[in-house]
Amino acid sequence: MRRLVIAAALALAFGPAAAQAPTPPMGWNPWNAFHTEVDEAKIMANAEALRRTGLAEAGYRYVNMDDGWWRTRRPDGRIEVRTSMFPSGALPDGSTSMRPFVDRLHALGFKAGIYTDIGRNACSQAWDRHSPNLPEGSPAAREIGTYGHQAADVALLLGEWDFDYMKVDACGLADFTPVQPWVRDGTHRAFGPWIVRGKPDAAAAARVEGLYADLRKQIDAVRPNGDVVLSICAWGEARVANWAGRYGSSWRTSPDIEPTWTSMLLNLDSAIARPLYAAPGRWNDPDMLELGHGEFDEKHLTEARAHMSLWAIAAAPLVLGADLTRMPQALIDIAGNREVIAVDQDPAGNQGVTVMRAADTQVIARTLAASGQKAVALVNRGSRPRKIRVPLARLQLAPSATVRDLWTRRERSVDGVIEVALAPRETVLLLVRGQALRPGHAYVSELPARVRVLEDGAAALSTAQAATWVPVQANAAPSGKPLTLHGDAVADGIGVLAGSRLALRLDGEFARFRSRAGATTAQAGTLGYRVIADGKTVFERSGAGPVDVDVAVAGVKTLELVTQGAPGRLTQVAWAGAELVRQAPVTE
Ligand code: GLA
């Protein structure tokens, strides 16, 4: 019985089949180009542009509306469409509907996306006060968010109107506190806050999660075949990475992107530090692309290619945000580079993991589905030219490999070390094809899509730590510092906090799990370690020193790694060199 319960809990942890988003969603959204000053004609012109430019065929299939489409919530609870913005939505009987707009997109072969909020109000009502397209009427009529209206709104948006994608923001939980001017002036009702930006531990995370969980139930009730993408937009707050994958297809990991190099890197970092939270059907979202804007426009093609490369290595949703009707060809070509898109969309769904890092340079590697293949981004984050040398061994590849530059499309053989010279802010994206350095062995940190964080042990973090640490990391400690085991450097491993529980999806494909485990520093006191194979404890040890784990896992579907420290005490722990060894091939 207990085994059954555990099996059911694990099935839940690995989420519903990745039906909605087996690879990161791709599409277009008007927000970065138009904010709320968009209309049906502009959206349809961009949909046409997606077709004309070949971007639709390259995979950009969701055409989304963002904030601003609503005029008011009527006394009977139904949302009225702003028909000055969506003229097709003014029906002969005087009612309004987004269905004609959705039908037009579907007829062109696109999927259609819509925006709403998990609270009572939307972001524009707090942050776009000058917008001519804010909801109108009494405070209740301005409450166009889903709070208190979930079932009816989901039935309207996904049922009656037939949208395929829902971006659900969270400003209604964060930005309508009693002190805010738009609340004090009596136009909007006070709420919470349940989210305090930048203070994850001040958020009512469980209540925020509860709302998205309820929303998922409503979505499943209206669309039981699971064909709706839910994009959770809580900007990395409320410890969203911990729970969002259970309900949504993606979750924002950071504040809104701006078209600057600094903002792009900040958002990249928020996603790239969390590879162990993402997998097919559940993606970290560093926000939409800024190609075509500011420091990523046609005068900054190096930066534009870097931005695109980094979103691809991060397995990020690729949502264009520029006015494509005026997008220069050079930028269309960047957005449409099929080989780069193929990296983003690789079916194994392993997000890229940082394997080397210096002040201004970074190497991010992504294990692809095809055996012996890695996508590798060599990043110059700074403003001076740099050289990067990556030993093939650091990619777990044997000394001779073929390397293809996915921007120049040049291919060469490499012996031992990949060497690249980078211009300021340049990222080189390579497809590296070789042989495994140690055939049959893979570090868990190379296979992040197989990992689920069941418990992160973060309760012991201070407020300051909770804001910046990532409780479960690949090749780094939760603090973000390089990973160590009792002070000794660890190149490949998982950094966790004591109290954590990870699940590895093995699907019966491996023969052994091996690791050294221990605190990152000596003198951390006694720790406990447990390894559980399909619900059965197969390894249990406690002690002050590092322990060696070597367990047979033939036939095992799910392996859990559990660490236990002194209650309330914060201890960083390394699963050093944690690796999976494949079944030996049967030889005749
Ligand atoms: C928030 C989101 C943005 C956008 C705006 C709309 O800021 O993070 O992506 O949707 O709201 O107001």
Boltz pocket constraint, residues with backbone or C-beta under 6 A from the ligand:
constraints:
  - pocket:
      binder: B
      contacts: [[A, 31], [A, 66], [A, 67], [A, 122], [A, 123], [A, 124], [A, 128], [A, 169], [A, 233], [A, 235], [A, 256]]
      max_distance: 6.0
